[in-house]
Amino acid sequence: MKKSTSAAIAAATAAAAIASVPYFHRQNTELAASHYVFRSPKVRGALEGFRITQVSDLHNRVFGKDNCRLMALVEAQLPDLLVITGDLIDSYHRNTELALDAARRLARIAPCYYVTGNHEHRMTLERQADFYRSLEAAGVIVLRNEAVVLGLGEGFRLIGVDCNQGRTDTLRNLMANRPTGELNILLSHKPHFAKFYEQAGPDLVLSGHAHGGQWRLPGVGGLYAPGQGPLPKYTAGMYRLGKTVMCVSRGLGNSSFPLRVENRPELVTVILRGENTL
């Protein structure tokens, strides 16, 4: 190959790389807000139109000074409840203060509940305990293999399990002897435990972890997700699992793989509706 040809190819490659920088910047910094409607005959009274906004897989990410862009988007969703479905920190670039600052700001917007992700579990037990105490001090309610009843009209039960407990007897025991007709919403980090969620039978599951499959292609979806591998099944949006519906957030941050393609950081809001309401 002539030197002039090689130089031309190198110049064209460099130009293409430079031109793509704004695209990749937008893909990884511009926030997207997604809205899903969950319908059930168990949604009655004050629960009609109830809005749950999900923050997942932040990984110490900051959007604007003091996370102002993220907090503004959260507030714009008019949430009745905020849930954090794990990986608030990043174990590879751990900065618990960034995570706790985000938690404090979220807790000022609406009641806020949290469950662990795999990155929190990579901390020592002592650091985990300290982090969870700090979250509680920040105004966030930590659910570790427990359920709470939120008394809103007919009310519903919010269940939170630790990162790896969604596939164990822990979840089944939490779901046992639940009142007939009560809405049950599960917070559990990993969507690839789908068959265990279906067996346990919550009405709605909120998960994250898959990062939307990292790179998304039209007609294909996500290309890779932890715990699922190539061409993962559960990466974004709503999935029917028998009588259970699972909503998977694409998440907000990145971790060991730093780049998203056609997969902007996502804030999810689920709106509860009765079976026959508009």
SERO-4910 file (N, C-alpha, C, O; in steps of 0.05 Angstrom, whole numbers):
BEGIN
 pado doro    nc1    nc2    nc3   cac1   cac2   cac3    cc1    cc2    cc3    oc1    oc2    oc3
  Met    A     17    -24      0      0      0      0     18     25      0     37     27     16
  Lys    A     12     44    -17     27     68    -19     25     84      6      4     83     20
  Lys    A     46     99     12     46    116     37     23    136     36     11    142     56
  Ser    A     18    147     12     -4    167     10    -31    155     16    -48    168     28
  Thr    A    -35    130      7    -60    116     13    -63    110     43    -84    115     54
  Ser    A    -42    101     55    -42     95     84    -48    120     99    -63    120    119
  Ala    A    -35    142     91    -39    168    105    -68    177    102    -80    188    121
  Ala    A    -80    172     79   -107    181     74   -127    165     92   -146    175    103
  Ile    A   -121    138     94   -138    121    110   -136    129    140   -156    131    154
  Ala    A   -111    134    148   -107    143    176   -121    169    182   -133    173    203
  Ala    A   -120    188    163   -133    214    167   -163    211    168   -176    224    184
  Ala    A   -174    194    150   -203    190    150   -212    177    176   -233    184    187
  Thr    A   -197    157    186   -203    144    211   -203    163    234   -221    163    251
  Ala    A   -183    180    235   -181    200    256   -204    220    255   -215    227    276
  Ala    A   -211    228    230   -233    247    227   -259    235    237   -275    248    250
  Ala    A   -263    209    229   -288    195    238   -289    193    268   -310    196    280
  Ala    A   -266    187    280   -265    184    310   -272    211    323   -287    212    343
  Ile    A   -260    232    313   -265    259    324   -295    266    321   -307    277    339
  Ala    A   -306    261    297   -334    268    292   -353    252    310   -375    262    316
  Ser    A   -345    228    318   -363    212    335   -363    220    364   -380    211    379
  Val    A   -344    236    373   -342    243    401   -367    256    411   -377    247    433
  Pro    A   -379    276    398   -405    287    408   -427    267    411   -442    268    430
  Tyr    A   -428    248    392   -449    227    393   -446    210    419   -465    206    434
  Phe    A   -421    200    423   -417    183    446   -420    199    473   -428    188    493
  His    A   -413    225    472   -417    241    495   -447    243    502   -455    240    525
  Arg    A   -463    248    482   -492    249    487   -503    223    497   -520    222    515
  Gln    A   -494    201    485   -504    175    492   -499    168    522   -513    152    533
  Asn    A   -478    180    533   -471    173    560   -476    194    581   -472    190    605
  Thr    A   -485    218    572   -490    239    591   -518    251    590   -527    263    609
  Glu    A   -532    248    568   -559    259    565   -579    239    578   -581    216    570
  Leu    A   -594    249    598   -612    232    613   -638    228    597   -648    246    583
  Ala    A   -649    204    600   -675    197    588   -694    189    610   -687    176    629
  Ala    A   -719    198    607   -740    191    626   -760    172    612   -772    179    591
  Ser    A   -763    148    623   -782    129    611   -806    125    630   -802    125    655
  His    A   -829    121    619   -854    118    634   -868     93    626   -872     87    602
  Tyr    A   -876     77    646   -890     52    641   -915     52    659   -915     62    682
  Val    A   -936     40    649   -961     38    664   -964      8    673   -962    -10    656
  Phe    A   -968      5    698   -973    -22    709  -1003    -23    717  -1012     -7    733
  Arg    A  -1017    -42    706  -1046    -45    711  -1052    -70    727  -1040    -91    723
  Ser    A  -1069    -67    747  -1077    -89    763  -1104    -83    777  -1109    -60    784
  Pro    A  -1121   -103    780  -1146    -98    795  -1140    -92    825  -1158    -83    839
  Lys    A  -1116    -97    834  -1108    -91    861  -1102    -61    866  -1099    -52    888
  Val    A  -1101    -46    844  -1096    -17    846  -1123     -4    848  -1139     -3    829
  Arg    A  -1128      7    872  -1154     19    878  -1150     44    895  -1129     48    907
  Gly    A  -1171     60    896  -1171     84    913  -1147    102    909  -1142    110    886
  Ala    A  -1133    109    930  -1111    128    929  -1088    118    913  -1070    134    905
  Leu    A  -1087     92    907  -1065     81    891  -1068     88    861  -1048     86    846
  Glu    A  -1092     95    853  -1096    101    825  -1078    125    817  -1080    147    828
  Gly    A  -1061    121    797  -1043    142    788  -1018    145    805  -1003    164    800
  Phe    A  -1014    128    824   -990    130    842   -965    127    825   -964    109    808
  Arg    A   -945    144    830   -921    144    813   -897    135    829   -890    147    850
  Ile    A   -884    115    819   -859    104    831   -836    110    812   -835    100    789
  Thr    A   -817    126    820   -794    132    804   -770    116    814   -764    115    838
  Gln    A   -756    103    795   -735     83    801   -708     95    793   -703    102    770
  Val    A   -690     96    812   -662    103    807   -646     77    810   -645     64    831
  Ser    A   -632     69    788   -618     44    788   -590     47    777   -586     63    758
  Asp    A   -571     33    788   -544     31    777   -531     58    772   -521     64    751
  Leu    A   -532     75    792   -520    102    790   -489    100    789   -476    116    775
  His    A   -478     81    803   -449     76    802   -432    102    808   -413    108    793
  Asn    A   -440    117    828   -426    142    835   -427    164    814   -413    183    815
  Arg    A   -444    160    794   -445    179    772   -457    206    782   -474    206    799
  Val    A   -447    228    771   -457    255    777   -465    268    751   -449    270    732
  Phe    A   -489    278    750   -500    292    726   -503    321    733   -524    329    744
  Gly    A   -483    337    727   -484    366    733   -474    370    762   -471    352    778
  Lys    A   -469    395    768   -460    402    795   -480    394    816   -504    399    814
  Asp    A   -470    379    836   -488    369    857   -510    351    846   -532    349    858
  Asn    A   -505    339    823   -525    322    810   -550    337    803   -572    326    804
  Cys    A   -547    363    797   -571    380    792   -588    370    769   -613    372    771
  Arg    A   -576    360    748   -592    351    725   -609    327    732   -632    324    724
  Leu    A   -596    308    747   -611    284    755   -634    291    774   -656    282    771
  Met    A   -628    308    794   -649    315    813   -672    330    800   -695    327    808
  Ala    A   -665    348    781   -687    362    767   -704    343    752   -729    347    751
  Leu    A   -692    323    739   -708    303    724   -725    286    743   -748    280    737
  Val    A   -714    279    766   -729    264    786   -753    280    795   -776    270    795
  Glu    A   -749    305    802   -771    322    811   -792    325    790   -816    326    796
  Ala    A   -784    327    765   -803    330    743   -822    306    739   -843    309    727
  Gln    A   -814    283    750   -831    260    748   -854    260    768   -872    244    767
  Leu    A   -854    279    787   -874    281    808   -878    255    823   -900    245    825
  Pro    A   -856    243    833   -858    217    845   -873    217    872   -868    235    888
  Asp    A   -890    197    876   -901    193    903   -882    176    920   -882    177    944
  Leu    A   -864    161    906   -846    143    920   -821    141    902   -823    139    877
  Leu    A   -797    141    915   -772    136    901   -761    109    910   -762    103    934
  Val    A   -750     94    891   -737     69    898   -710     68    885   -707     75    862
  Ile    A   -690     59    900   -663     56    890   -657     26    889   -656     12    910
  Thr    A   -654     15    865   -652    -14    862   -623    -23    858   -617    -38    839
  Gly    A   -605    -14    875   -578    -25    877   -557    -11    860   -563      5    842
  Asp    A   -532    -17    867   -508     -5    854   -509     25    854   -503     38    834
  Leu    A   -515     36    877   -512     65    881   -483     72    880   -476     94    872
  Ile    A   -465     54    890   -436     59    888   -425     42    865   -438     26    853
  Asp    A   -399     47    860   -384     30    841   -360     19    855   -343     34    865
  Ser    A   -358     -7    855   -336    -20    871   -309    -15    858   -288    -19    872
  Tyr    A   -307     -8    833   -282     -4    819   -271     25    824   -247     30    823
  His    A   -290     43    829   -282     71    834   -299     81    857   -315    100    855
  Arg    A   -295     68    880   -313     72    902   -310    100    914   -288    110    921
  Asn    A   -333    113    916   -334    140    929   -361    141    943   -381    150    932
  Thr    A   -362    131    967   -388    130    981   -399    157    987   -424    160    989
  Glu    A   -383    178    989   -393    205    994   -410    215    970   -430    228    974
  Leu    A   -401    209    946   -417    216    922   -444    202    923   -465    215    918
  Ala    A   -444    177    930   -468    161    931   -487    172    953   -511    175    949
  Leu    A   -475    178    976   -491    188    999   -502    215    993   -525    222   1002
  Asp    A   -487    232    980   -497    258    973   -522    256    954   -542    270    958
  Ala    A   -520    238    935   -543    233    917   -567    223    933   -589    231    929
  Ala    A   -562    205    952   -583    194    968   -597    215    985   -621    216    987
  Arg    A   -581    233    997   -593    255   1013   -611    272    996   -633    280   1004
  Arg    A   -602    279    972   -618    296    954   -643    282    945   -664    294    942
  Leu    A   -641    256    939   -665    241    931   -686    240    954   -710    243    949
  Ala    A   -676    235    978   -694    233   1001   -710    258   1007   -730    258   1021
  Arg    A   -700    281    997   -714    306   1001   -737    309    982   -755    326    986
  Ile    A   -737    294    960   -758    296    940   -783    280    946   -805    290    943
  Ala    A   -779    255    956   -801    238    962   -791    215    980   -767    211    982
  Pro    A   -809    201    994   -801    178   1010   -784    159    992   -791    153    970
  Cys    A   -761    150   1003   -741    136    987   -733    110   1000   -726    109   1023
  Tyr    A   -735     88    984   -728     61    994   -705     50    977   -703     56    953
  Tyr    A   -688     34    989   -664     24    976   -661     -6    980   -666    -16   1002
  Val    A   -651    -20    960   -641    -48    963   -613    -49    951   -605    -33    934
  Thr    A   -599    -70    960   -571    -72    953   -567    -83    924   -584    -96    913
  Gly    A   -544    -75    913   -535    -87    887   -509   -102    891   -499   -103    914
  Asn    A   -499   -114    870   -475   -130    873   -451   -113    880   -432   -123    892
  His    A   -450    -88    872   -427    -71    878   -426    -65    908   -404    -63    919
  Glu    A   -448    -61    921   -448    -57    950   -438    -83    964   -424    -81    984
  His    A   -445   -106    952   -437   -131    965   -407   -137    962   -397   -154    976
  Arg    A   -393   -122    946   -364   -126    943   -349   -111    965   -325   -115    968
  Met    A   -363    -94    980   -350    -82   1003   -347   -102   1026   -361   -122   1026
  Thr    A   -329    -97   1044   -327   -114   1068   -353   -111   1084   -367    -92   1081
  Leu    A   -359   -131   1101   -383   -130   1117   -384   -105   1134   -405    -93   1139
  Glu    A   -361    -97   1144   -359    -73   1161   -366    -48   1145   -381    -31   1154
  Arg    A   -355    -46   1121   -361    -23   1104   -390    -22   1095   -402     -1   1093
  Gln    A   -400    -46   1089   -429    -48   1082   -446    -37   1104   -464    -20   1099
  Ala    A   -441    -46   1128   -458    -38   1151   -456     -8   1155   -476      5   1161
  Asp    A   -432      3   1152   -429     32   1155   -443     47   1133   -456     68   1138
  Phe    A   -442     37   1109   -456     50   1086   -486     50   1090   -499     70   1085
  Tyr    A   -497     27   1099   -526     25   1103   -535     44   1126   -556     56   1124
  Arg    A   -519     46   1147   -526     65   1169   -525     93   1158   -542    110   1166
  Ser    A   -506     99   1141   -505    126   1130   -528    132   1111   -538    155   1111
  Leu    A   -537    112   1097   -561    116   1080   -585    122   1097   -601    140   1091
  Glu    A   -589    108   1119   -611    113   1137   -609    141   1149   -630    155   1151
  Ala    A   -585    149   1156   -581    176   1167   -588    198   1146   -595    220   1152
  Ala    A   -584    190   1120   -590    209   1098   -620    210   1092   -629    226   1075
  Gly    A   -636    193   1105   -665    194   1101   -675    172   1083   -699    172   1076
  Val    A   -658    154   1075   -666    132   1057   -672    107   1074   -657    101   1092
  Ile    A   -694     94   1068   -701     70   1083   -690     46   1069   -696     40   1046
  Val    A   -672     31   1083   -659      8   1071   -675    -17   1077   -681    -23   1100
  Leu    A   -683    -31   1056   -697    -56   1058   -678    -79   1053   -669    -82   1031
  Arg    A   -673    -95   1074   -655   -118   1071   -670   -143   1078   -671   -151   1102
  Asn    A   -682   -155   1058   -698   -180   1062   -721   -175   1082   -725   -189   1101
  Glu    A   -736   -154   1075   -759   -147   1092   -781   -134   1075   -776   -126   1053
  Ala    A   -804   -131   1087   -827   -119   1073   -839    -98   1091   -839   -101   1116
  Val    A   -849    -77   1079   -864    -56   1094   -890    -52   1080   -893    -55   1055
  Val    A   -910    -45   1095   -936    -39   1084   -939     -9   1083   -936      5   1104
  Leu    A   -944      2   1059   -948     30   1056   -978     36   1055   -992     27   1037
  Gly    A   -988     50   1075  -1017     53   1078  -1028     76   1062  -1034     97   1073
  Leu    A  -1031     71   1036  -1042     91   1018  -1068     81   1007  -1068     64    989
  Gly    A  -1091     91   1017  -1117     80   1008  -1118     51   1015  -1117     43   1039
  Glu    A  -1120     34    995  -1120      5    999  -1093     -4   1008  -1091    -26   1020
  Gly    A  -1072     11   1002  -1045      4   1010  -1032    -17    993  -1045    -30    977
  Phe    A  -1006    -19    996   -991    -41    982   -967    -48    999   -958    -33   1017
  Arg    A   -956    -71    993   -933    -81   1007   -908    -78    990   -908    -88    967
  Leu    A   -888    -65   1000   -863    -62    986   -842    -81    999   -837    -80   1023
  Ile    A   -831    -98    982   -813   -119    991   -785   -114    979   -783   -108    955
  Gly    A   -765   -115    996   -738   -111    986   -720   -133    994   -719   -141   1018
  Val    A   -705   -145    974   -687   -167    980   -659   -159    973   -654   -144    954
  Asp    A   -640   -169    988   -612   -165    981   -605   -177    953   -620   -193    943
  Cys    A   -583   -168    943   -576   -173    915   -579   -202    906   -591   -207    885
  Asn    A   -570   -221    922   -571   -249    913   -593   -265    926   -594   -289    923
  Gln    A   -611   -252    940   -632   -266    955   -657   -270    939   -676   -284    948
  Gly    A   -659   -259    914   -683   -262    898   -687   -290    888   -708   -297    878
  Arg    A   -666   -307    891   -669   -335    881   -669   -355    904   -665   -379    899
  Thr    A   -674   -346    928   -672   -364    951   -699   -365    966   -719   -352    958
  Asp    A   -699   -381    987   -723   -383   1004   -730   -356   1017   -753   -352   1026
  Thr    A   -711   -338   1019   -716   -312   1031   -740   -298   1018   -758   -288   1031
  Leu    A   -739   -297    991   -761   -284    977   -787   -300    981   -808   -288    986
  Arg    A   -786   -326    978   -810   -342    981   -823   -338   1009   -847   -337   1012
  Asn    A   -806   -337   1029   -816   -333   1056   -829   -305   1060   -849   -302   1073
  Leu    A   -817   -285   1047   -828   -258   1049   -855   -257   1035   -873   -241   1042
  Met    A   -859   -273   1014   -884   -273    999   -905   -292   1011   -928   -290   1003
  Ala    A   -897   -308   1030   -916   -328   1042   -936   -313   1059   -930   -293   1072
  Asn    A   -960   -324   1060   -982   -314   1077   -989   -284   1073   -997   -271   1091
  Arg    A   -985   -275   1048   -992   -247   1042  -1022   -245   1040  -1036   -264   1031
  Pro    A  -1033   -223   1048  -1063   -220   1047  -1073   -221   1018  -1061   -210   1000
  Thr    A  -1095   -234   1015  -1108   -236    989  -1117   -208    980  -1129   -193    996
  Gly    A  -1111   -201    956  -1120   -176    945  -1101   -153    950  -1106   -131    940
  Glu    A  -1079   -158    964  -1060   -136    970  -1039   -135    947  -1029   -156    938
  Leu    A  -1033   -111    938  -1013   -107    918   -985   -111    929   -979    -99    950
  Asn    A   -969   -127    916   -942   -133    926   -922   -124    905   -922   -133    882
  Ile    A   -904   -106    913   -883    -95    894   -856   -103    906   -849    -97    929
  Leu    A   -840   -116    889   -814   -126    897   -791   -109    886   -792   -102    862
  Leu    A   -772   -102    902   -747    -89    893   -725   -110    895   -719   -120    917
  Ser    A   -713   -116    872   -692   -137    871   -674   -130    848   -683   -126    826
  His    A   -648   -129    853   -629   -117    834   -627   -132    808   -625   -120    787
  Lys    A   -627   -159    808   -620   -175    785   -644   -186    770   -660   -201    781
  Pro    A   -647   -177    744   -670   -187    729   -668   -216    720   -688   -228    713
  His    A   -643   -227    719   -640   -254    709   -650   -275    729   -648   -299    724
  Phe    A   -660   -266    752   -673   -284    771   -703   -286    764   -720   -292    782
  Ala    A   -710   -280    740   -738   -277    732   -755   -301    739   -778   -298    749
  Lys    A   -745   -325    735   -761   -349    740   -767   -352    770   -788   -363    777
  Phe    A   -750   -342    787   -755   -343    816   -775   -322    824   -792   -327    842
  Tyr    A   -775   -299    811   -795   -279    816   -823   -290    808   -843   -286    822
  Glu    A   -823   -303    785   -849   -314    775   -859   -335    795   -883   -336    800
  Gln    A   -842   -352    806   -850   -372    825   -860   -360    851   -880   -369    862
  Ala    A   -847   -338    860   -855   -326    885   -881   -310    882   -897   -309    901
  Gly    A   -885   -298    859   -911   -286    853   -917   -258    862   -940   -251    867
  Pro    A   -896   -239    865   -904   -211    869   -918   -201    844   -915   -212    822
  Asp    A   -933   -180    848   -948   -168    825   -929   -153    806   -932   -155    782
  Leu    A   -910   -139    818   -892   -122    802   -864   -124    814   -861   -124    838
  Val    A   -844   -127    797   -816   -128    805   -802   -104    791   -805   -100    768
  Leu    A   -785    -90    807   -768    -69    796   -739    -77    799   -730    -82    821
  Ser    A   -725    -79    776   -698    -89    775   -681    -70    758   -690    -52    745
  Gly    A   -655    -76    759   -635    -60    742   -614    -79    733   -619    -99    719
  His    A   -589    -73    739   -565    -90    736   -556    -94    708   -532    -96    703
  Ala    A   -574    -96    688   -566   -104    661   -555    -81    645   -543    -86    623
  His    A   -557    -56    655   -547    -33    640   -558    -31    612   -544    -21    594
  Gly    A   -582    -41    608   -594    -39    581   -581    -57    560   -587    -54    536
  Gly    A   -563    -75    569   -548    -90    549   -524    -75    538   -511    -84    520
  Gln    A   -518    -52    549   -495    -34    544   -496    -22    516   -498      2    514
  Trp    A   -493    -38    495   -497    -28    468   -523    -40    458   -527    -64    460
  Arg    A   -541    -23    447   -566    -32    437   -568    -28    407   -561     -7    396
  Leu    A   -578    -48    393   -581    -46    364   -611    -49    357   -625    -65    369
  Pro    A   -621    -33    337   -649    -35    329   -655    -64    320   -641    -76    305
  Gly    A   -678    -74    330   -687   -100    323   -672   -123    338   -680   -146    336
  Val    A   -651   -116    353   -636   -136    368   -638   -131    398   -642   -150    413
  Gly    A   -636   -106    406   -636   -100    435   -608   -100    445   -589    -94    431
  Gly    A   -605   -105    471   -579   -104    484   -560   -126    475   -570   -148    468
  Leu    A   -534   -121    475   -515   -140    465   -503   -158    488   -496   -181    483
  Tyr    A   -501   -146    512   -489   -162    533   -498   -151    560   -501   -127    564
  Ala    A   -504   -169    579   -511   -161    606   -499   -180    626   -498   -204    621
  Pro    A   -489   -170    649   -478   -188    669   -500   -207    679   -523   -200    684
  Gly    A   -492   -232    683   -510   -253    692   -527   -265    670   -539   -286    674
  Gln    A   -527   -252    646   -543   -263    624   -525   -269    599   -532   -285    583
  Gly    A   -503   -255    597   -485   -259    575   -493   -246    549   -507   -226    550
  Pro    A   -484   -256    526   -491   -243    500   -521   -245    494   -534   -264    502
  Leu    A   -530   -225    480   -559   -223    472   -577   -229    495   -593   -248    494
  Pro    A   -576   -214    517   -592   -220    541   -622   -216    536   -630   -200    519
  Lys    A   -637   -230    551   -667   -229    548   -679   -205    563   -698   -193    553
  Tyr    A   -669   -199    586   -681   -178    603   -662   -155    606   -644   -156    622
  Thr    A   -667   -133    591   -649   -110    592   -663    -84    597   -652    -65    608
  Ala    A   -688    -81    588   -702    -55    589   -732    -58    586   -741    -73    568
  Gly    A   -747    -44    602   -776    -44    598   -791    -65    614   -780    -76    634
  Met    A   -815    -71    605   -833    -88    620   -834   -116    608   -833   -120    583
  Tyr    A   -834   -136    626   -835   -164    617   -857   -179    634   -859   -174    658
  Arg    A   -872   -195    620   -892   -211    633   -880   -238    642   -870   -253    625
  Leu    A   -882   -244    667   -872   -269    678   -896   -284    692   -899   -282    716
  Gly    A   -912   -297    676   -936   -309    687   -955   -287    697   -963   -270    681
  Lys    A   -961   -288    723   -978   -267    735   -962   -243    745   -974   -224    756
  Thr    A   -936   -244    742   -918   -223    752   -909   -206    728   -904   -216    706
  Val    A   -906   -180    733   -894   -162    713   -868   -152    724   -866   -143    747
  Met    A   -847   -153    708   -821   -143    717   -813   -119    699   -815   -120    675
  Cys    A   -805    -98    712   -796    -74    699   -766    -71    703   -757    -70    726
  Val    A   -750    -70    682   -721    -69    684   -712    -41    674   -717    -33    652
  Ser    A   -698    -27    692   -686     -2    684   -659     -6    670   -644    -24    677
  Arg    A   -654     11    650   -628     11    637   -606     23    654   -582     20    649
  Gly    A   -614     36    676   -595     47    695   -583     73    686   -588     83    664
  Leu    A   -568     85    704   -558    112    699   -527    114    695   -518    131    680
  Gly    A   -513     96    707   -484     97    705   -471     74    691   -485     56    681
  Asn    A   -445     75    689   -429     53    677   -410     43    698   -406     56    719
  Ser    A   -398     20    693   -379      9    712   -354      0    697   -340     17    686
  Ser    A   -348    -26    697   -323    -35    685   -323    -30    655   -302    -26    643
  Phe    A   -347    -30    642   -349    -23    614   -360      5    612   -383      9    620
  Pro    A   -344     25    603   -351     53    607   -368     66    586   -374     90    588
  Leu    A   -377     51    565   -389     64    542   -417     52    535   -420     28    534
  Arg    A   -436     70    532   -463     62    523   -467     70    494   -456     91    485
  Val    A   -482     54    479   -489     61    451   -519     56    448   -529     35    453
  Glu    A   -533     77    438   -562     76    435   -576     67    460   -594     51    460
  Asn    A   -566     77    482   -575     67    509   -569     89    529   -552     85    547
  Arg    A   -582    111    527   -577    134    545   -583    127    574   -600    110    579
  Pro    A   -570    140    593   -577    136    621   -606    141    626   -618    160    616
  Glu    A   -619    123    641   -648    122    642   -659    125    671   -649    112    689
  Leu    A   -678    142    673   -694    144    698   -722    133    691   -735    142    673
  Val    A   -731    113    707   -756    100    701   -778    109    721   -772    112    745
  Thr    A   -802    114    711   -825    119    728   -847     99    720   -854     97    697
  Val    A   -857     85    740   -879     66    736   -904     79    749   -904     87    772
  Ile    A   -925     80    733   -951     92    742   -971     70    747   -976     54    729
  Leu    A   -982     68    771  -1001     47    778  -1029     55    769  -1038     78    774
  Arg    A  -1042     37    755  -1069     41    746  -1086     17    752  -1077     -6    752
  Gly    A  -1112     22    756  -1131      0    758  -1134    -14    732  -1126     -3    711
  Glu    A  -1146    -37    732  -1147    -54    708  -1164    -40    686  -1157    -43    662
  Asn    A  -1184    -25    693  -1202    -14    673  -1202     16    672  -1220     28    660
  Thr    A  -1182     29    684  -1181     58    683  -1165     68    659  -1149     52    647
  Leu    A  -1169     93    651  -1155    104    628  -1126    110    635  -1111    120    618
***
